[in-house]
Amino acid sequence: MMRALRFTILAVGGVLGILYVLAMTALYFGQEQMIFHAARLPEDFKYESSQPYEDCSIRCRDGNTLNGLLFKTAEPKGVVLYLHGNAGTIAQWGAIGPDYTALGYDILVLDYRGYGKSEGEIDSEAQFLDDVSAAYQMLEERYQNIVIVGYSIGTGPSAYLASKFSPSALVLQAPYYSLLELADSRVPFVPDFLKKYRFETNLYLPKVKCPVYIFHGTEDRLIVFSHGKRLSELLPKGQSQLFPLSGVGHGGINQDDRFLAELKNILDRAAI
């Protein structure tokens, strides 16, 4: 009787172990689909805007090309590199263009690999960071004053760029302390060594030399407000400013009047 019970326990344990390994394998190879909700645009897609813009192609190290829209103003004080969230394309995110051009800045809204008309597929963190670095370096050839703005998934890569290059300012909207920590809170049963995308904003920020501005909704349920608050505490007093947006959730920061008012001040200071 006891031998049969032990056999049953071992058999059930073995089956559960196999199922766990299969689940972890599926999660490992499916991370891109879980994190990046990419959508394609047709090759002949033309963005409709009353403002002048340039349809940009950015060549990546491996030969693939990223697509972005560079909205233009007549006499730019500088340019903003905008790294958007994990869903949508420039077809939606391009709507923010007039907010920046009205303040005297050109703005490049970039689509990541697999998004919009950008070629290729995201397959590693290093590749992703290389890609956004290529976009920044393209702007460096054309502008002296560059401000980096990142939203949600784009905040980690934005902080990375600010730690590697020399922008005039860094703006983080609904940032995570690190994507690794955020993933730990969502899927604690998955070992960290299986998580390919870490985007450790907390490690990048202490290396940033420019002013850092953090906007975070107090009602954010996806990336809770404490992430932004903890990030602001990593920097010396005076280098970072935290703007709690009461009543705002994960979305809606770009449309918030408080954000737009502070954005004008930030861009004005960056142009000095």
C-alpha positions as CSV (number, residue, x, y, z in Angstrom):
1,M,0.0,0.0,0.0
2,M,2.7,2.5,1.0
3,R,4.8,1.5,-2.0
4,A,1.9,2.2,-4.3
5,L,1.3,5.6,-2.7
6,R,4.9,6.5,-3.0
7,F,4.8,5.5,-6.7
8,T,1.7,7.6,-7.3
9,I,3.3,10.6,-5.6
10,L,6.5,10.3,-7.6
11,A,4.5,9.8,-10.8
12,V,2.4,12.9,-10.1
13,G,5.5,14.9,-9.2
14,G,7.2,13.8,-12.4
15,V,4.2,14.8,-14.5
16,L,4.0,18.2,-12.7
17,G,7.7,18.7,-13.2
18,I,7.4,18.0,-16.9
19,L,4.5,20.4,-17.2
20,Y,6.5,23.0,-15.3
21,V,9.5,22.6,-17.7
22,L,7.2,22.8,-20.7
23,A,5.5,25.9,-19.3
24,M,8.8,27.6,-18.6
25,T,10.0,26.8,-22.1
26,A,6.9,28.3,-23.7
27,L,7.3,31.4,-21.5
28,Y,10.9,31.8,-22.5
29,F,10.3,31.6,-26.2
30,G,7.1,33.6,-26.0
31,Q,8.4,36.6,-24.0
32,E,8.4,38.9,-27.0
33,Q,4.7,38.3,-27.6
34,M,3.9,38.8,-23.9
35,I,5.9,42.1,-23.5
36,F,5.7,43.7,-27.0
37,H,2.2,44.0,-28.5
38,A,3.4,44.8,-32.0
39,A,1.1,45.8,-34.8
40,R,2.1,46.2,-38.4
41,L,1.2,49.0,-40.8
42,P,1.0,48.5,-44.6
43,E,4.1,49.4,-46.6
44,D,2.3,52.2,-48.4
45,F,0.9,53.7,-45.1
46,K,1.0,57.5,-45.1
47,Y,0.5,59.4,-41.9
48,E,-2.1,62.2,-42.2
49,S,-1.0,65.4,-40.6
50,S,-1.6,69.1,-41.1
51,Q,2.0,69.5,-39.8
52,P,5.2,69.0,-41.9
53,Y,6.9,65.7,-41.1
54,E,9.6,63.5,-42.5
55,D,9.1,59.7,-42.9
56,C,12.4,58.5,-41.5
57,S,14.3,55.2,-42.1
58,I,17.0,54.3,-39.5
59,R,19.5,51.6,-40.4
60,C,20.2,49.1,-37.7
61,R,23.5,47.3,-37.2
62,D,22.2,44.1,-38.7
63,G,20.8,45.8,-41.8
64,N,17.1,46.0,-40.8
65,T,15.4,49.4,-41.0
66,L,13.3,51.1,-38.3
67,N,10.6,53.6,-39.3
68,G,9.8,56.8,-37.5
69,L,8.0,60.1,-38.1
70,L,10.0,63.3,-37.6
71,F,7.5,66.1,-37.0
72,K,9.0,69.5,-37.8
73,T,8.8,73.1,-36.8
74,A,10.2,76.0,-38.8
75,E,13.0,77.0,-36.4
76,P,13.5,74.1,-34.0
77,K,15.2,74.7,-30.6
78,G,16.1,71.0,-30.6
79,V,14.6,67.6,-31.1
80,V,12.8,65.1,-28.9
81,L,13.3,61.3,-29.4
82,Y,10.1,59.7,-28.2
83,L,10.1,56.0,-27.3
84,H,6.5,54.9,-27.0
85,G,4.7,52.2,-25.0
86,N,4.4,48.5,-25.8
87,A,1.2,48.8,-27.9
88,G,0.2,50.9,-30.9
89,T,2.3,52.4,-33.7
90,I,3.2,55.8,-35.0
91,A,-0.3,55.8,-36.5
92,Q,-1.6,56.4,-32.9
93,W,1.5,57.8,-31.1
94,G,2.1,60.4,-33.8
95,A,-0.9,62.3,-32.3
96,I,1.5,63.8,-29.8
97,G,3.6,65.5,-32.5
98,P,1.8,68.9,-32.4
99,D,2.3,69.2,-28.6
100,Y,6.0,69.3,-29.1
101,T,6.2,71.3,-32.3
102,A,4.0,73.9,-30.7
103,L,6.8,74.3,-28.1
104,G,9.4,74.8,-30.8
105,Y,10.8,71.3,-31.0
106,D,11.0,68.7,-33.7
107,I,10.0,65.2,-32.5
108,L,10.9,61.8,-33.8
109,V,8.3,59.2,-32.8
110,L,10.0,55.8,-33.4
111,D,8.4,52.4,-34.1
112,Y,10.4,49.4,-32.7
113,R,11.1,46.3,-34.7
114,G,8.0,44.6,-35.8
115,Y,5.9,47.7,-35.1
116,G,4.4,49.7,-38.0
117,K,6.7,49.7,-41.0
118,S,9.8,48.8,-39.0
119,E,11.5,45.7,-40.2
120,G,12.5,42.6,-38.3
121,E,11.4,41.2,-35.0
122,I,12.5,41.9,-31.5
123,D,14.5,39.0,-30.1
124,S,16.8,40.3,-27.4
125,E,17.4,43.3,-25.0
126,A,20.8,44.0,-26.5
127,Q,19.3,44.2,-30.0
128,F,16.5,46.6,-28.7
129,L,19.1,48.9,-27.1
130,D,21.3,48.9,-30.2
131,D,18.2,49.9,-32.3
132,V,17.3,52.9,-30.2
133,S,20.9,53.9,-30.0
134,A,21.0,54.0,-33.8
135,A,18.0,56.3,-33.7
136,Y,19.7,58.6,-31.2
137,Q,22.9,58.7,-33.3
138,M,20.9,59.6,-36.4
139,L,19.5,62.6,-34.5
140,E,23.0,63.5,-33.2
141,E,24.1,64.1,-36.7
142,R,21.4,66.7,-37.2
143,Y,20.8,68.4,-33.9
144,Q,22.8,69.7,-30.9
145,N,20.0,69.8,-28.4
146,I,18.3,66.4,-27.9
147,V,15.7,65.5,-25.3
148,I,14.7,61.9,-24.7
149,V,11.1,61.0,-23.6
150,G,10.0,57.5,-22.9
151,Y,6.6,56.1,-22.0
152,S,6.1,52.8,-20.0
153,I,8.1,50.1,-21.8
154,G,10.1,52.9,-23.5
155,T,11.3,54.3,-20.2
156,G,14.0,51.7,-19.5
157,P,15.6,52.1,-23.0
158,S,15.3,55.9,-22.6
159,A,17.2,55.8,-19.4
160,Y,19.8,53.6,-21.0
161,L,20.3,56.1,-23.9
162,A,20.6,59.0,-21.4
163,S,23.3,57.0,-19.5
164,K,25.2,56.3,-22.7
165,F,24.9,59.6,-24.6
166,S,24.6,63.3,-23.5
167,P,21.0,64.5,-24.0
168,S,19.8,67.8,-22.6
169,A,17.1,66.2,-20.5
170,L,15.4,62.9,-19.8
171,V,11.6,62.6,-19.3
172,L,10.1,59.4,-18.0
173,Q,6.3,58.8,-18.2
174,A,5.0,55.9,-16.0
175,P,8.4,54.3,-15.6
176,Y,9.2,51.0,-14.0
177,Y,12.1,50.6,-11.5
178,S,13.2,47.7,-13.6
179,L,11.3,45.5,-16.0
180,L,12.8,42.5,-14.2
181,E,11.3,43.6,-10.9
182,L,8.0,44.3,-12.6
183,A,8.0,40.8,-14.1
184,D,8.8,39.3,-10.7
185,S,5.6,40.8,-9.3
186,R,3.6,39.4,-12.2
187,V,5.1,36.0,-12.7
188,P,7.0,35.2,-9.4
189,F,7.1,31.5,-10.3
190,V,9.4,32.1,-13.3
191,P,13.2,32.1,-12.4
192,D,15.0,35.4,-13.2
193,F,17.5,33.6,-15.4
194,L,14.7,32.8,-17.9
195,K,13.7,36.5,-18.2
196,K,15.4,37.9,-21.3
197,Y,14.2,41.5,-20.9
198,R,15.5,43.3,-17.7
199,F,15.6,46.9,-18.7
200,E,17.1,47.9,-15.4
201,T,16.2,51.6,-15.2
202,N,17.4,51.7,-11.6
203,L,21.0,50.8,-12.8
204,Y,20.9,53.3,-15.7
205,L,19.7,56.4,-13.9
206,P,22.7,56.8,-11.5
207,K,24.9,57.2,-14.7
208,V,22.7,59.9,-16.2
209,K,24.2,63.4,-16.0
210,C,21.3,65.5,-17.4
211,P,18.1,66.6,-15.5
212,V,15.6,63.8,-15.1
213,Y,11.8,64.5,-15.0
214,I,9.4,61.7,-13.9
215,F,5.7,61.8,-14.4
216,H,3.6,59.1,-12.9
217,G,-0.1,58.7,-12.3
218,T,-1.1,58.0,-8.7
219,E,-3.8,55.6,-9.9
220,D,-1.5,53.6,-12.2
221,R,-2.4,49.9,-11.6
222,L,-0.1,48.5,-14.3
223,I,3.2,50.2,-13.0
224,V,2.3,51.5,-9.6
225,F,3.4,55.0,-8.5
226,S,6.0,53.7,-6.1
227,H,8.2,52.7,-9.1
228,G,8.5,56.3,-10.2
229,K,9.0,57.5,-6.7
230,R,11.9,55.1,-6.0
231,L,13.6,56.0,-9.2
232,S,13.5,59.7,-8.3
233,E,15.3,58.9,-5.1
234,L,18.2,57.3,-6.9
235,L,19.5,60.7,-8.1
236,P,21.0,63.6,-6.2
237,K,18.7,66.3,-5.0
238,G,18.1,68.8,-7.7
239,Q,18.9,66.5,-10.6
240,S,15.5,64.8,-10.7
241,Q,11.9,66.0,-10.3
242,L,9.0,63.8,-9.6
243,F,5.5,64.9,-10.7
244,P,2.7,62.8,-9.2
245,L,-0.4,63.1,-11.4
246,S,-3.3,62.6,-9.1
247,G,-6.2,60.7,-10.6
248,V,-4.3,59.5,-13.6
249,G,-3.8,55.8,-14.4
250,H,-1.3,54.2,-16.7
251,G,-2.6,56.0,-19.8
252,G,-3.5,59.6,-20.3
253,I,-0.3,61.3,-19.3
254,N,0.2,62.9,-22.7
255,Q,-3.2,64.5,-22.6
256,D,-2.9,65.8,-19.0
257,D,-2.8,69.6,-18.8
258,R,-0.4,69.4,-15.8
259,F,2.1,67.4,-17.9
260,L,1.8,69.7,-20.9
261,A,2.4,72.8,-18.7
262,E,5.5,71.2,-17.1
263,L,6.7,70.0,-20.5
264,K,6.9,73.6,-21.7
265,N,9.1,74.5,-18.8
266,I,11.3,71.4,-19.3
267,L,11.8,72.1,-23.0
268,D,12.5,75.8,-22.4
269,R,15.2,74.9,-19.9
270,A,16.8,72.3,-22.2
271,A,17.1,74.9,-25.0
272,I,19.1,77.4,-22.9
